């Protein structure tokens, strides 16, 4: 992996984001788990990171500056996802008497409130975000999402380091 180009790192990041979204959509549409507002924000972070990875793969700038710019942009999206997933896990860890009350649905808030109020309201959490819908190997879905984001975080770091080399990263052995 040390000889990967920016394009390799970008495609790996894009593949991880596609897998995370495939799992999320599968859990929603096949299993029937409805995403809470914080789950939706985590999806937004995955999509944002995926878009940066896709742009980086298509553009594939030569040199360090382009690699660092794309790496930082992708890293910011991933870190935002980490923050939301961590907040979600914190809400799930609260005792029942300390869980914030359920507010209006995300669709309703987006229709009637300014975007800044919607974001603030969602990040403060609600009772529905504190519910643990499913567990796998003892971890709730936000726990798995946090792990996914931590794995994806390796990619922007690799992107920033890949700018040391110019080229596609392909080499012949022999």
Wavefront OBJ file of the C-alpha trace (Angstrom):
o trace
v 0.000 0.000 0.000
v 2.959 2.302 0.431
v 3.304 2.639 -3.331
v -0.360 3.446 -3.972
v -1.132 6.529 -5.989
v -3.782 9.109 -5.169
v -6.127 7.328 -7.566
v -5.656 4.006 -5.750
v -6.380 5.583 -2.376
v -9.372 7.452 -3.775
v -10.876 4.322 -5.319
v -10.340 2.406 -2.069
v -12.087 5.179 -0.115
v -14.923 5.287 -2.619
v -15.339 1.507 -2.368
v -15.507 1.695 1.436
v -18.119 4.473 1.268
v -20.183 2.492 -1.254
v -20.047 -0.538 1.048
v -21.104 1.542 4.067
v -24.049 2.989 2.130
v -25.002 -0.444 0.783
v -25.179 -1.788 4.342
v -27.188 1.235 5.514
v -29.652 0.997 2.628
v -29.899 -2.780 3.023
v -30.732 -2.410 6.701
v -33.357 0.175 5.815
v -35.003 -1.396 2.779
v -34.450 -5.121 3.352
v -34.416 -5.451 7.136
v -36.835 -2.567 7.722
v -34.794 -0.446 10.150
v -35.771 3.210 9.784
v -32.862 5.654 10.144
v -33.082 8.236 12.919
v -31.930 11.838 12.269
v -28.380 11.122 13.472
v -28.240 8.076 11.185
v -29.210 10.341 8.293
v -26.384 12.761 9.185
v -23.938 9.841 9.281
v -25.104 8.885 5.798
v -24.532 12.459 4.649
v -20.948 12.253 5.935
v -20.404 8.945 4.094
v -21.808 10.416 0.874
v -19.721 13.596 1.233
v -16.537 11.570 1.729
v -17.497 9.319 -1.186
v -17.982 12.330 -3.461
v -14.551 13.701 -2.536
v -13.001 10.285 -3.180
v -14.776 10.050 -6.551
v -13.628 13.526 -7.591
v -10.079 12.743 -6.520
v -10.108 9.492 -8.500
v -11.372 11.199 -11.650
v -9.155 14.276 -11.336
v -6.069 12.418 -10.010
v -3.872 15.512 -9.775
v -0.153 14.971 -9.939
v 1.926 16.104 -7.026
v 1.538 16.718 -3.352
v -0.726 19.807 -3.289
v -3.693 18.178 -5.015
v -3.327 15.009 -2.970
v -3.275 16.970 0.286
v -6.286 19.103 -0.719
v -8.374 16.029 -1.534
v -7.063 14.210 1.531
v -7.994 17.082 3.841
v -11.470 17.479 2.300
v -12.165 13.753 2.594
v -10.704 13.734 6.101
v -13.044 16.545 7.187
v -16.083 14.609 5.940
v -14.898 11.448 7.712
v -14.145 13.316 10.948
v -17.627 14.852 10.834
v -19.027 11.324 10.507
v -16.908 10.162 13.439
v -18.235 13.033 15.554
v -21.872 12.283 14.708
v -21.439 8.538 15.302
v -19.722 9.217 18.637
v -22.553 11.569 19.637
v -25.057 8.875 18.653
v -23.273 6.294 20.795
v -23.204 8.737 23.711
v -26.971 9.259 23.438
v -27.482 5.496 23.408
v -25.402 5.157 26.573
v -27.551 7.586 28.593
v -29.857 6.255 31.304
v -33.510 6.304 30.240
v -34.356 9.260 32.494
v -31.650 11.428 30.882
v -32.558 10.760 27.238
v -33.821 13.892 25.452
v -37.476 13.800 24.513
v -38.459 12.935 20.969
v -38.971 15.967 18.787
v -40.577 16.401 15.393
v -39.340 14.263 12.511
v -36.418 15.339 10.339
v -38.650 15.833 7.281
v -40.881 18.235 9.186
v -37.949 20.172 10.661
v -36.342 20.611 7.218
v -39.623 22.012 5.869
v -40.308 24.558 8.621
v -36.980 25.466 10.270
v -33.834 27.179 8.975
v -30.990 24.775 8.215
v -28.918 25.975 11.181
v -31.781 25.175 13.598
v -32.305 21.755 11.986
v -28.630 20.843 12.385
v -28.548 22.078 15.990
v -31.730 20.215 16.848
v -30.582 16.964 15.261
v -27.150 17.058 16.877
v -28.671 17.662 20.286
v -30.357 14.310 19.748
v -33.764 12.961 20.483
v -35.306 9.966 22.137
v -35.520 8.090 18.878
v -31.726 8.429 18.410
v -31.160 6.872 21.844
v -33.028 3.690 20.943
v -30.833 0.747 20.047
v -32.523 -0.762 17.014
v -30.159 -3.682 16.489
v -26.900 -5.114 17.783
v -24.271 -7.190 16.087
v -21.578 -8.824 18.232
v -22.621 -6.582 21.103
v -22.261 -3.294 19.189
v -25.114 -1.068 18.103
v -25.271 0.205 14.531
v -23.690 3.588 15.404
v -20.811 1.638 16.966
v -20.260 -0.232 13.719
v -20.586 2.998 11.774
v -17.934 4.578 13.992
v -15.619 1.644 13.275
v -16.352 2.059 9.564
v -15.450 5.750 9.722
v -12.223 4.966 11.598
v -11.258 2.487 8.867
v -12.108 5.032 6.161
v -10.013 7.655 7.975
v -6.911 5.709 6.923
v -7.667 6.645 3.304
v -7.344 10.450 3.568
v -4.065 9.958 5.431
v -2.871 7.704 2.621
v -4.039 10.271 0.087
v -1.984 13.004 1.762
v 1.070 10.772 1.768
v 0.555 9.580 -1.818
v 1.417 13.002 -3.236
v 5.100 12.231 -2.792
v 5.068 10.237 -6.025
v 3.933 11.238 -9.462
v 2.315 8.646 -11.683
v -0.354 6.010 -11.558
v 1.360 3.768 -9.060
v 1.567 0.836 -11.470
v 4.902 -0.882 -11.738
v 6.058 -4.033 -13.360
v 7.718 -6.716 -11.331
v 10.313 -8.708 -13.098
l 1 2 3 4 5 6 7 8 9 10 11 12 13 14 15 16 17 18 19 20 21 22 23 24 25 26 27 28 29 30 31 32 33 34 35 36 37 38 39 40 41 42 43 44 45 46 47 48 49 50 51 52 53 54 55 56 57 58 59 60 61 62 63 64 65 66 67 68 69 70 71 72 73 74 75 76 77 78 79 80 81 82 83 84 85 86 87 88 89 90 91 92 93 94 95 96 97 98 99 100 101 102 103 104 105 106 107 108 109 110 111 112 113 114 115 116 117 118 119 120 121 122 123 124 125 126 127 128 129 130 131 132 133 134 135 136 137 138 139 140 141 142 143 144 145 146 147 148 149 150 151 152 153 154 155 156 157 158 159 160 161 162 163 164 165 166 167 168 169 170 171 172 173 174
